[in-house]
């Protein structure tokens, strides 16, 4: 878990935000997406797990290609929606089986479930407590060709 950082803005979850893997610090960075906020576009928290409700996938193709071509790491892939830090038991409704969501910057251009591109989900959980980036979701919206 991350230590309290007094330089982070004061806010309360749930909050409209982007969540993405922070490759330098580890864990996840939470970026403010509230358009009426003084901290819009700024990182407002660092956590090791997050729930994103009404999640949409955001991947910046040009930035992703720079990383895939061996360039410097940059923020290029994230989930955007209503974020909150879950309790230990709260992840998914017991009647909904989550699906594992994958992404590899070197070989894939988008997040996917079983090789099918996704554009969003009713709920996504990202957990980095074991050092890996584990992503699962329910109510997956597949990309329509």
N, C-alpha and C positions, 0 to 999 in steps of 0.2 A: 504494500500500500504506500502511497505517496504521503510525505509529510505535509502539514499545513504550510502554505506559502502565503505570507502576508501581502505579497505584491499582486496576488490574484484579485480580480474584482469581486465585490460582494454581490451574490445572487442566490436564488433558491431554485432547486429542482422542483418540478419539471421545467425544462427550458427548451426552446427551439434552438437546435444546435447541429453542427457537424461533428462527427466522431471519426477519428482516424488514428492509425498506428503511428506512434512517435518513435522513429527509428533511433534517434539520438539518446533520448532519455528513457526509452522503454515505456511500456504501458500505452495509454491512449491519451490523446489531447482532445479536449472539448472546446469547439470554437463557436462563439455566440452568433446566432442567425436571427436574433430579434431585431427587426428593422427599426424599432423605436428605442433602441438601447444605445447608450453612449459607448458601449463596448462591442458594437456590431463588428464582426469580422476578426475579433481578437480572441485568443485562447483564454478561457475563463476557468479551466480546471484541468487537472491531470488525474486520471483514475486507472485502475487495473481492470475494471469491468463496467459495462454500461448497457442499458436497455434503450433502444430507439423504437418508439411507436410511430406508426404511419411513416415508415422509413422509405426514402427514395435513394437510389444509387446515383452517385455523382462521380464520374471519371473524366478527367481532363485529358483527352487523347494526346495532345501535343506534349504535355508534361510527362505523361506515361511513356511516350516513345523516347524521350530524352533519357529516362532512367533505363529503359530496356536496351538502349544503344550504349550503355555503360557510362552515362553522364552522372552527375551528382544526384543524390537522393533528393526528392522534393515531394510536397504534398500534392497528390494527384488523384487519389481514390478514397472515397469516404461514403458514409451513410449520413443522410440529413433527415431530421424529423424531431419529434418531441423526446428529449432525453431525460433519463433519471438513473440514479445508481440503485441497483436492485438489492433487496435483502437476500440473505443466503438461500431462502426457499423460493423466492419470487422470480420466476423466469418465464414460464409458459403455462397456459391453461392446461390442466391435466388431460383434457380430451383432445388436445391438438398436438400431434407429433411433430416436433421441429425437424427441419431439414438442414443438413450441413451446407454452408455456403463457402465456396472456394474462390481464391484469387491468387494469381502468380504474375507479377509484373513482367517477367521475362517471356512468358508463353501465352498470356491471356490479355485480352483488351477490356475485360469486364468481370464483374463478380458473376458467379454462376452456381447453379445447382445441377449436379449430374451432367455437366457439359452444356447446359442450356443457360443462355444469358438471362439475367434478371434485371428488372428495372426498379423493383421495390418490394416491400413486404409489410404486412400488418404489424409485425414486431420482429426486431432483430436484437440478438444479444451478442455482444463482443466481449470476450473474456481473455485476458492475457496473464492470469495469475500463475500459470505454469511455464511462462516464458514464450510460449507459442501464441499465435493469434488464432483463437477459436471463434468461429462465427457460425451462428445458427439462426434460423428464422421460421416463422409460421405465416401463412397467408401470402405465400410467395407470388409475385407478379412476374411472369415470364415476358421477355422481349418478344414482340410480335413482328415477324418478318414482313 
